[in-house]
Amino acid sequence: MASVAHLVCFNADCRAEYAITDVLYNCTRCGGLLEAIYHGIDARDLKRTVCERRMSNDPLDASGVWRYRELFPFLDDYSLVTTLREGNTPLLDAPLAASYAGLARLTFKHQGFNPTGSFKDNGMTCGVAQARRLGMRRVACVSTGNTSASMAAYAAAAGIEALIFLPHGNISLGKLAQALEYGARTFEVEANFDQILALVRVLAERVGIYLLNSVNPFRIEGQKSIIFEMLDQRDWRAPDWIVLPGGNLGNTSAFGKALREARELGLIEKMPRLAVVQAAGAAPFYDFVANGGSFKAVEKPETLATAIRIGDPVSWPKALHEIRSSCGVVEQVTEQEIADAKAQIGRCGIGCEPASAATLAGLRKLVAKGVVRRDADVVAVLTGNVLKDPDYIYRYHTDQLKAPDGSKIGSTYGNRSVVVPNDAEAIERAL
Ligand code: F0G
């Protein structure tokens, strides 16, 4: 039987169904988030099929996203796919980071190896394919930098116009530079991420542009491939824990959905637990899970990990469901903890951007609290490349890094360059 795809309201009390080609980001009945669901997925030979595809030169098979296409079969025509060979990111053992966290062993799944340097490419190739299927000529997003870099690249490759809205003064230069280089029309709005998202949702309706933020369910479908590829690389042995940073919580939603579906299809034998880590200055999801009550947005989110500087994450209802389904936990970490963990990841020869380092900082706390056992099998997902934010790195190592409240961040593992004269003897002395 061929698989059938629908859009369905995520709200358990509603579950309204829509056609997969409806241009919708929220349920028209109750306003809930939407998700793609499928009937008739046959995963029996899938493990062998994806293995064989690794030897294929077909661009669809060579993509670390589309290689797993049977697990998100929303598209009926694969000639609509624009691929930059996304995914195919490595699992890296990191003994130094493991001992920093207090673990016997730790593996990083490094999404910074993607074509535009972040995990957003996994979702964007799917979002842009759907945009092409719907005949969209313009796509738009609000971003803390990585979504925009990714959307700019995929839209350019697909010949679609990209409109990008960024919080002025609060994204790293590397990410802004990418959007410009890939030819996107770029607007720096004098507001924060949450305010701009509300603005652009109004604009999308008024002027008919297709939104490629993570409210777009097809982005979430693509990000599931991060989990499928990781499991495939481990011969479908599920780890005990998967650790990731949380901002708008799209990735948490995607990871949880992927794990539930993999379990239901019999691809894995147990559910790993999700651990989501937020920066303490932008931690509404942590507060909500820790303290209960109603969900309260953080009005003025602050963190140097600008990728996750988000106070009102749109995907929190999905993320909450995934934390509950996976017996997951949510942790928060300080600016100093992020900075030091990041330097440790650098010392492994791996490196990442600040938001990604929240994983190691969070793990260290969770191990110390006894939530994660020292001998646990843990995969932490590094979401962005080390070169995304070189300014932060330079300031840390030269003892000039300051938290948003003006307090100093210690250069605990600092490594300074030394200026020397053009003189062999002087350099010998310096050595
Ligand atoms: N890590 C990095 C490097 C990110 O860029 C983001 C999100 C996250 C983690 C958090 O992921 O939002 O799915 O919980 N960046 C978005 C952007 C918001 O616009 O690039 P999330």
Residues whose N, C-alpha, C, O or C-beta is under 5 A from the ligand:
A	BS01	F0G	V142 S143 T144 G145 N146 T147 S148 P245 G246 G247 N248 L249 G250 N251 T252 A307 I308 A355 S356 T383 G384
